[in-house]
Amino acid sequence: LALKPGSGPSQATMDGGSFRCELVGTTATGKQVRGRISDSGDPGNRATTKFVCEAALTLVRDHDQLPTAAGTGGVMTPASGLGAPYATRLRAAGMVLAAPT
């Protein structure tokens, strides 16, 4: 069920939120790796918009630097398909992408 225009969260609510996500993965060799992504602003409104817009800009402006430019392909995650150029754009837009300390 869609909200009617103007019935979503207030500007203050969208600006006042934040998120922090700790990521844990295991490599093919069994090594554990960790990462963190965080940003200010409501994750459902501010961060999602930032993710989508920066992904679009990466596809348009950095297409020759993408991991898929080498001819690999298939269904990929944003990280594997957009790679380092996407991470660079997200950092420039204010997101923190880092290994936890």
N, C-alpha and C positions, 0 to 999 in steps of 0.2 A: 504494500500500500504506500503510494508516494505522498510525501508531504506537499501541501500547497505552498506556492511561492511566498516567502516571507515568514513561514512558520517554523523554520529551522532554528538552530542555536543563535544566540545573540553574538554580535561582534566581540563583546567582552569575553564571552565563553570561548569563542574560537581562538582569540588571541591569548587567553589565560591558561590554556592547557599545555601539556607537554607529554612526551613519551620517551621511554628508554627501553631498549630491547637487547638483552644479552643472548648471544648465539653460541651454541656449542655444536661442533661437528667432529666427525672422525674420518680421517683420510683412508685411502685404500690400504695403506700400510699399518693402520691402527693408531696413528698419532692423533691425539686430541688437539683441535684448534678452537680458538675462541675469537669472538668479535663482538662489537657493540655498535648500535646505531641509536642516535637520540636527536631530538630537536625540540624547539619550543613551538607552541601553538597546538591546537586540537588535532590529534592524529587523524581523525575521520574527515576533517575538512582541510586544514592547512597542509598537513604532511602528504595526504593523498594527492592533493592538487600539485604540490611540489614534485612528487614522484612522477606523476603523469606528464607534466609539462617538461621536466628535465629529460625524461625518456624520449619525448617527441623531439626536443632540440638535439639530443644526442644522435638520433636516427637521421635527422636532416643535416646537421652541421658537421658531424663527426663520423659519418658513415664509412669513410675510408680507413678509420682507425679501429673499427669494431672487430672483435674476434671472428665474426662471420665473414669479414672481407677476404679472408684467406680461402674461402670456398667451403668451409664447414657449415653445417646447418642442421635443420630439424627443429623440433620443438625445444625451446630453451627457456631458462629462467631469465629475468631481467639482468641478473648479475653475470650469467654466462654469455648471454647474447649481446649485452651492451658494454660489459667489461669496465676497464679502467676509465674510459672517457665519461661514462655515466657516473662513476664514483667521484671523479674530479668535479663534474657539474654539481652533484649533490653537496659536496663540501663547499663549493663556491656559493651555493644558495643557503648556506648556514647549517647544514646537517653535520653531525659528528659521526664519522665512520672510523672506528679504531679498534685496535686490540685492547681488551680491558687491561688495566694496570693492577 
